[in-house]
Amino acid sequence: MARSYNVEIAADNTAAAKTLLLLENASDMVLRIDAARITNSDTDANEQLFAALLRVTTKGSPAGTSVTPEKRDQGDPASSVTVLAELSAEPTAYASVAHTRQGFSNLSGFLFEPQLGAELYVPPSGLIGLKLLENPAASVDLNAEIAFTELG
């Protein structure tokens, strides 16, 4: 049975390239990433930034804040996915090829909504990160969100 969740954070005072959200899948299911977004919540100055959804190939010892995904259907159980945000230590290695890598205006934001046939699936025990790939020119408050479905 498919169960859908959203996870989002406010990444205040972001001044460096970093992983905004890291999802670690449970060992008994596949995840489908339904959408990913990064939006700017505090500046009117336009700037070109780059972000990507990347598979993590070596977890290492990432450190961050644990975030609980919100159910999209209140009848569903709690999510089995572990989510870390605002990482102070990055994963050891990412895949060299991103599932999606986009340049985006920080005023309009980063948006990943895959078309039918281009969905992103995360295997059991797999990891994926939503990563800002370059330093903003000045500290900025960002919001990051990933919508996903657990496929049991």
Backbone torsions as a table, in degrees:
resi	resn	phi	psi	omega
1	MET	NA	135.9	179.9
2	ALA	-84.4	137.1	178.1
3	ARG	-130.7	132.9	-172.5
4	SER	-112.8	143.1	-175.1
5	TYR	-142.8	158.6	170.8
6	ASN	-123.7	144.1	171.2
7	VAL	-133.0	131.7	180.0
8	GLU	-145.2	153.4	180.0
9	ILE	-142.6	158.4	169.5
10	ALA	-101.6	117.3	-179.9
11	ALA	-100.6	79.3	-176.8
12	ASP	-72.1	146.2	176.7
13	ASN	56.8	41.6	177.8
14	THR	-74.2	120.0	-177.1
15	ALA	-125.6	-0.1	-176.1
16	ALA	-141.6	157.7	172.6
17	ALA	-64.2	132.6	-179.5
18	LYS	-168.6	165.9	174.5
19	THR	-78.0	122.8	-179.8
20	LEU	-85.8	-39.5	177.5
21	LEU	-138.8	136.4	176.7
22	LEU	-126.2	120.9	179.5
23	LEU	-107.2	130.0	174.7
24	GLU	-114.9	116.4	-176.6
25	ASN	-73.7	152.9	173.5
26	ALA	-69.2	165.1	-175.4
27	SER	-81.2	-6.7	-173.3
28	ASP	-119.4	21.0	-179.3
29	MET	-154.0	169.5	173.7
30	VAL	-111.2	141.4	175.4
31	LEU	-105.0	142.9	169.3
32	ARG	-114.3	125.5	177.0
33	ILE	-84.7	117.5	-176.6
34	ASP	-90.2	-31.3	-179.8
35	ALA	-166.6	155.1	172.4
36	ALA	-144.2	140.5	-177.5
37	ARG	-141.6	147.0	166.5
38	ILE	-132.1	124.3	177.7
39	THR	-126.6	157.7	-177.9
40	ASN	-100.0	130.0	-176.2
41	SER	-115.0	8.8	-174.9
42	ASP	-147.2	-3.3	-175.9
43	THR	-127.1	146.8	176.8
44	ASP	-99.0	-4.0	-178.6
45	ALA	-82.3	124.0	-179.5
46	ASN	-76.3	141.6	179.2
47	GLU	-152.7	141.9	175.7
48	GLN	-86.6	125.3	177.5
49	LEU	-124.0	170.3	177.6
50	PHE	-131.7	141.2	178.1
51	ALA	-144.9	164.0	-179.1
52	ALA	-153.6	154.1	164.6
53	LEU	-99.4	117.9	-174.1
54	LEU	-126.7	139.3	172.5
55	ARG	-75.1	139.3	175.8
56	VAL	-91.5	124.1	-178.5
57	THR	-95.9	-28.1	175.7
58	THR	-136.0	115.3	-173.9
59	LYS	-67.5	-45.0	-174.5
60	GLY	67.2	-142.8	-179.2
61	SER	-126.2	64.4	-179.8
62	PRO	-64.1	141.0	178.4
63	ALA	-117.5	138.6	179.6
64	GLY	-174.7	-170.4	179.8
65	THR	-94.5	131.7	177.7
66	SER	-74.6	134.8	-179.0
67	VAL	-125.3	136.6	179.0
68	THR	-94.5	121.1	176.8
69	PRO	-63.6	144.7	177.6
70	GLU	-92.5	136.6	177.6
71	LYS	-71.0	138.0	171.9
72	ARG	-84.7	-25.7	174.6
73	ASP	-118.0	115.0	-173.0
74	GLN	-62.0	-14.6	177.2
75	GLY	-80.1	-10.8	-178.1
76	ASP	-77.2	155.0	174.4
77	PRO	-74.2	173.3	175.6
78	ALA	-62.0	150.0	-180.0
79	SER	-67.2	147.2	176.1
80	SER	-90.8	-3.7	-176.4
81	VAL	-82.6	136.9	174.4
82	THR	-92.4	129.1	-178.4
83	VAL	-123.4	130.7	172.3
84	LEU	-115.9	142.9	179.0
85	ALA	-129.5	162.9	175.8
86	GLU	50.2	55.6	-175.8
87	LEU	-65.2	131.2	173.7
88	SER	-96.0	-16.5	172.4
89	ALA	-132.4	127.8	-176.0
90	GLU	-82.4	158.4	169.7
91	PRO	-57.6	156.6	-176.7
92	THR	-66.5	-43.0	-175.9
93	ALA	-149.0	139.0	173.7
94	TYR	-107.9	158.3	172.1
95	ALA	-61.4	146.0	-177.7
96	SER	-73.0	-22.8	179.0
97	VAL	-109.8	124.7	180.0
98	ALA	-79.6	151.3	171.1
99	HIS	-68.9	-42.1	172.1
100	THR	-143.7	133.8	176.2
101	ARG	-133.0	122.2	-174.8
102	GLN	-134.2	140.0	163.7
103	GLY	-85.2	144.1	-178.9
104	PHE	-150.7	149.9	172.4
105	SER	-75.0	129.8	-179.1
106	ASN	-64.9	-16.3	177.4
107	LEU	-80.0	-30.0	178.9
108	SER	-99.0	-24.8	173.2
109	GLY	91.7	166.3	176.7
110	PHE	-91.5	135.1	179.1
111	LEU	-142.0	124.5	173.7
112	PHE	-120.1	112.7	173.7
113	GLU	-134.3	96.9	-172.8
114	PRO	-67.1	144.5	175.0
115	GLN	-80.3	160.6	177.4
116	LEU	-53.7	128.1	-178.9
117	GLY	95.8	-11.8	-179.6
118	ALA	-118.9	23.3	-178.2
119	GLU	-64.5	154.6	177.4
120	LEU	-105.7	120.6	178.3
121	TYR	-111.9	140.0	178.0
122	VAL	-111.5	123.6	-176.8
123	PRO	-70.9	167.5	175.5
124	PRO	-52.5	137.0	-178.3
125	SER	63.6	8.5	179.3
126	GLY	-77.2	160.8	179.0
127	LEU	-126.8	144.9	175.5
128	ILE	-142.3	142.6	-179.7
129	GLY	-125.4	142.8	170.3
130	LEU	-97.3	111.2	-168.6
131	LYS	-122.7	131.1	169.0
132	LEU	-79.1	122.7	-170.0
133	LEU	-91.4	-8.6	179.5
134	GLU	-146.1	160.2	179.9
135	ASN	-72.5	132.7	170.5
136	PRO	-65.6	154.1	179.7
137	ALA	-62.7	-33.3	177.7
138	ALA	-141.9	157.0	178.4
139	SER	-54.0	135.7	-175.9
140	VAL	-140.8	148.3	174.5
141	ASP	-90.8	120.2	-179.5
142	LEU	-115.8	153.2	169.0
143	ASN	-115.0	135.6	179.1
144	ALA	-125.8	140.9	-177.6
145	GLU	-146.0	141.2	170.2
146	ILE	-130.2	129.1	173.0
147	ALA	-103.6	132.1	-177.3
148	PHE	-144.6	161.4	177.5
149	THR	-125.3	130.3	175.0
150	GLU	-86.6	124.1	179.7
151	LEU	-107.9	97.5	-172.1
152	GLY	-56.7	NA	NA
